[in-house]
Amino acid sequence: MTETEIPEDHPRYASLLTRHRIEAGVEKGITSKQGLIAQGRGEAFDYLLGERTLPSADAAERAAAATLLRANHPVLSVNGNVAALAPGETVELAEAVGADIEVNLFNHTDERVRRIADHLREHGADDVKGLAADGDIPGLDHARGTVDADGIEAADVVVVPLEDGDRAEALDAMGKTEIVIDLNPGSRSPRTADIPIIDNLIRAVPNVTAHARDLADASSAARRDAIDSFAADAALADAEATIREGAFATPDDEIPGEETPGDTPPR
Ligand code: ATP
């Protein structure tokens, strides 16, 4: 099935589209097989969150937009899953906030970086960093810590979607302001982030762009407020509570034959 053959009225359209893009990414040599596993884990959390952007995630996306607009040197980090799922959306975000795009892989190979860079250019990117590989993230081995000296190494704000926990911690230790997009609120990466966005990448990236366009014309007080009113701990706790309460349960759900507290007569 090609992307255009997925019926748009299918109840699981977004999920099917996502799977299709990841599969195509693997076939094109831009997404690793490990990326398929990461996708599966993400889908499970998305299901539990109700496959929607929580209001707390929307607030994180607005804070992220304001932070990117205020940054001196923002960089969007792109790995194989991001390139497969949201290449055009990533290019649009970079344009909206004036950020660089850098291909940054868990296991760096020049070949895969080149393929991803070509794929991003096919989706409108002018300049893609990641091939110079002349910088490093201190504390990580060479394969995982290689970055561009004038890209992520020099950035003040980095957006790292679907990032591995070790690298998120190492970037934090470098003093970067980190914006992490990850559907698992218990994962180390969003827990390390200044701004954790607990949302699906395919919803989060366009929404950060929409907020950035809105905030670009807003007052500096409105931009400051978007940042100051956001609390990372509260956003993580909100996503976790949503999962614990159960995305399947509705307030009227009852287990047949079981007493609910409301049915118990006062003694
Ligand atoms: P950590 O070391 O931080 O615990 P991890 O081992 O959970 O990281 P990976 O196994 O590399 O990291 O998983 C990638 C992460 O990306 C998972 O937490 C998963 O929920 C998340 N993820 C996968 N697909 C998406 C998506 N489309 N949007 C947002 N997050 C996603």
Residues whose N, C-alpha, C, O or C-beta is under 5 A from the ligand:
A	BS01	ATP	A38 Q39 R41 G42 F45 L162 E163 D164 G165 D166 I181 D182 L183 N184 S187 R188 S189 D199 N200 L201
